[in-house]
């Protein structure tokens, strides 16, 4: 249903552009991002994810025909597959890091929290190095956890 709404919105935009076209051409093409809903299980939730794809829509006023084309080149299809795979993996590691930070913040024993902090800070720094989360966010989370552990008695 969501895809149909997006296509309809593209159709309306293309018709508007066509009516404003003063050169007298019959067809107008619009390049617009469309999110297609893909039913894939994410690592931490049962929600369906979606992929950002580029679509071109052509509207010919005389024939009143709308054509809808997706990426057809092998390289662009491969790029879409790679981007989706990376996105899912990045979401997994970001969510894992958030859960690890929450676990450390809940701890009340200083020795146990210190052991967990060493592992979590290594994880956060690695994610920062790989740009899964920003380096500043990783540093801020590590320093906040260190402050929390220092307050424990």
Helices and strands as residue ranges (DSSP letters): H 2-20, E 27-41, E 48-60, E 65-69, H 74-106, H 110-129, H 135-151
